């Protein structure tokens, strides 16, 4: 394999690798309302977040 062909193949592989990383980053998981509620110390109750003190969302 000549030098130019190896450089082209290396560039192609690098571009494909970067494209794969970008795709995974674009589909990062998003926390649900239930996860956010539990993370902040609330209790999830049938579609709403119950917090101590009576506040909810």
Secondary structure, 3 states (H helix, E strand, C coil): CCHHHHHHHHHHHHHHHHHHHHHHHHCCCCCCHHHHHHHCCCEEECCEEECCCCCEC
